[in-house]
Amino acid sequence: MSFKTEAFVLQARVWYKADKIYYLFTPQEGVIKTVLKSAAKPGNKLSGHLLPFSKVTTMIGRGRMDHMAGVKTLVDYKNLRKDLRSLSLASSVAELLLREESSGNKQIEFELLGEIFSFLDDDTVGEDVKMLLVRIFLWKYLSLSGWQPELDNCLLCNKEINGQAGKYIAGRGIICREHESMNSVLITRELVEFLKFIIKADWSKLTDISLSQSLNREWLRLSKIYYQSVYERPSQSLKLFSYG
């Protein structure tokens, strides 16, 4: 059995002799791993299409270990690989995708991944904006993956918060200020509205976002709590997203 699919190349590693395992993100299954025979040998024509973070179309043969029978580059994202900062951000995104088992819609996640790689590949977008967009990407991705926080109604009494300041419980959402919880932190009305906006907004509305220093500090602090509720083990990527 075999199937043809588009995919993003997230990571590659040597497997056996000259063979390599490639970790791909597909719109059908999310992350899959597949072998390319003799990928490390000089002159292998297929491996030249499997550069980091490129978008490809590939034929996958199913078996005890999936293998690639053909591959062609669709989008190279070569600017992304030339810029150290963009490459670091893309690598961080890939690391977290490889660690998190999503239950979300893979097609939508696939499109989201293509959008953030396109921004990272765009050399007209500044470094600070790229960092901001990657942080937004992670909130969008985790929300699609089954981790969307409740931002409209109190988790405990279902009372509509209606944009008021409240408290936030990591990984779940907001509660009324009337409720007490040792695991909650204060969250301002401004941040509640900001999070609701970035999770739902199209990318065309996000490229010109400007944040006050106070809002950015609060978002970074809450993001750290949010990420830690999803990812149990610390990583360099989370540090980058939490303090960037």
N, C-alpha and C positions, 0 to 999 in steps of 0.2 A: 504494500500500500504506500502511496506517495501523494503529496499534495503540493501545490504551488502557493506561495504566500509572499506578501511584502513583510519586511522586518527591519528593525533598527539593530545595528551591531553594538552591543553593550560592553562585551569583554571577550578576550581570547586567551587561551593558555595552552601550552604544550601538553599533549596527553600521552602519546606512545610513539617513541622514535620521532618521526617527522610529522606525525598527525597532530592536529589541533582540535580542541573543543572550543566552539563559539557559543556564547550566550546571546541569544537574540530575543528581542521583544516583538511579538506578533499580535495582530489584531484579533486573532482567534483564541489564543491561549495565554497571552501575556508572555512571561519569560519561559523560554525553552532552551535546552542545550543540545547541540548537534555537532557531529564530528565531520571534519573535512580531511580526507586521506591525503597524505603527503603535502599538507599545507605549508610546512616549513621548508620544503625543498625549493632551491632556486628555480625560477621560471614557472612556478605553479600559477597558471592563469586565473584560477578561481580565487585564490587568496588575495590577489591584487584588488579584488572588488570588495573585500571585507575589512576595510579600514575602520578604525574606531569611530563610532557614532554615525557612520554612513547609513543611508536608507537604501535597501536593496530589495530585489525580488529574487526568490530562491526556490528551488525544488527540494523538498524534504522527503527523504525515504524513511518510512517508519520501520522500527525493528527493536531489538534489545537495546540498541543505542541508535537514536536518530542520526542520519547522515545526510550531507548535502550532495546532490547530484548535479547541481548547476546553480549559478548565481550571476546577477547582473546589477551594477550600480544604478540607482535611480537618482539619488541626491548625494553628493560627495561631502558637503559641509567642510570643505578644505580650509576656509578661513577660521573655523572653530579650532581646528588642530594646529594652526599657526600661532594662535594667541594663547599664551600660557594661562592667563586668567580665565578665558573662556573654556580652555581645555580642563582646567581644574574644576570649574563649575559643572561641566558636562560629566566629568568623572564622578563627582559627588552625587549627581542625579542618578547615574548608572548604579553606583554602589548601593544606594537606598532602594532602588527598584529590585535589585538582586536579593535584598534582604527581606523585603516585605511581601507577604503573600496576600495579594489583593483579591477581594471578592466582587470587584466592580465590573463595569462594562468595558471589556478589553478594547473594543473598537474606539470608544471615546477616549480611553487612556492612551491608545496608540496615536490618535490625532493630537492629543495634548502634548505628548512627547515630541512630535514633529514640530509643533508650534514653538516650544521652548528651544529646541535645537536650532530652529531658523533664526530666532533672536540672538542666540549665542554666536551664530555664524555671521551675523550682520555687523560688519566693521564700522558702521555709522552709529551704532548704539554704544553709549558710554559704559564703562565698567560698573559704575554705581547703579545704573539702570538695569544692567544685566543681573547683578546681585539681587536687586529688588524683585525682578521678574522671576528669578529662580525661587525666591522665597514664596512668592505668590503661587508659582507652579506647585510647590509642595503642599500648600494648603488645598489647592484645587484637586491635586491627585489623591491625597489622603481622604478628602471628602467624597470623591468618587469611589474610593476603595472600601467604603463602609465605616469611615471614621469621621463623617461630617458632624460637627458639634451642633447641638440644639442652641439656636440663637434668638428664637422668637418667644418661646414659652418656658416658664419655670419647670425644671425637671421634676420637682417634688409636688407642686400643686397645680401645674399646668396653667397657671395664671400668665396672661400675655404680658411680656416685659415691655413691649412697645417702645424699644429704644432707650429705656431707662438704664441707669447704672445698676449693676448687680454684682453677683459673684460667679466665678467660673470654676467648674470642677473638671480637672484634667481628663481629656479624652471623651467627655460627655457633653458639656455645654454649660449653660447658665442657670442660676437659681435666683429667686427673689432675695433681696437684701434682708428680708425678715427671717430667712432660714439661716441657721448656723451650721457650718461644717468645717471640721479641722482640715479637710483636704481642699478647701476652696480658697480662691484669691479674688481680690476686688478687680472688677473690670469696668472701665468707663463706658458711658453711652457712645462716645466717639469711636472707641475701638469696636464695640459691638456692630455698629453701622458699617465701619470699614471692613470688617471680616465678612459680613453679609454681602457687601458689594464685590470684593475681590473673588469670592468663591463662585459667584454667579455671572460676573461680567465677562463680556467678550474681550479678547486680547487688545482689540483696537481701542478700547476704553481704558486700558491699563498702562500704556506706554508713557503717558504724560502725568502719572500720579506724582504728587509731591506730598511729603510727610513732614509734620512738625517734629522737632526733636523729642518732645514729650510723648507723642503718639508712637514714634518709632521705637523709643525705649520700652514703652509698655508692650508693643507688639513683639519685640524681641524677647522680652521676659515671658510673655504668655506662650510664644512659639516654642521656647525651650521646654516648658511644661507639656505642651501639646505633643511635641516629638517624642519626649520620653515616655509618654503614655502609650505610644504605638511601638516604638523601638526599645526593647528591653536593654540591649547592649549599647554602650556608648560608641560613637564613631567620630572620626575626623570630619565627616560630612555634616553631622549634626552640629558640631562645634562651629563649622563654617556658616551654616544657616542661622544659628542662634546668636552669633556675635558679629556677623558680617555687616 
